[in-house]
């Protein structure tokens, strides 16, 4: 969805990483804590949020630039 927006790839990666982490981390933490039979509270549902969001932002930025470079190298792959 963000790939269609005419914004800088770095900004797109930051937005994508932030939104992805914010949406999926509570589910991941809930499932992990349940599988390990640990207590689930609102206070630990966003545990490790900042390291995870930073990782996902870096991944999003890298993925956007790699996509740009790959499509520049192989223009026939564009949809």
C-alpha positions, -999 to +999 in steps of 0.1 A: +000+000+000+028+025+009+047+015-023+020+034-043+026+067-025+050+092-042+072+097-011+109+092-004+119+055+001+134+063+035+102+079+047+081+051+033+104+026+052+100+045+084+062+046+081+059+010+070+082-003+099+064+018+125+029+008+114+038-029+110+054-031+144+026-012+161+000-035+146+017-069+149+038-068+181+009-071+206-003-102+188+032-117+186+039-110+223+005-124+233+010-156+214+046-159+227+036-153+263+007-178+261+029-205+245+055-201+273+027-200+299+037-166+311+013-140+325-002-116+299-009-081+310-014-048+291+020-037+305+039-064+287+020-066+255+043-040+239+074-054+255+106-047+235+087-022+214+115+002+206+142-023+196+116-041+174+103-009+158+139+002+150+147-031+135+115-030+113+122+005+102+157-004+091+143-034+073+116-013+056+142+013+044+165-014+031+137-033+014+125-001-004+160+007-017+167-029-028+134-029-047+144+004-064+178-009-073+165-043-085+138-027-107+164-004-122+187-033-130+159-054-144+132-030-158+113-059-173+102-070-138+081-039-133+044-046-129 
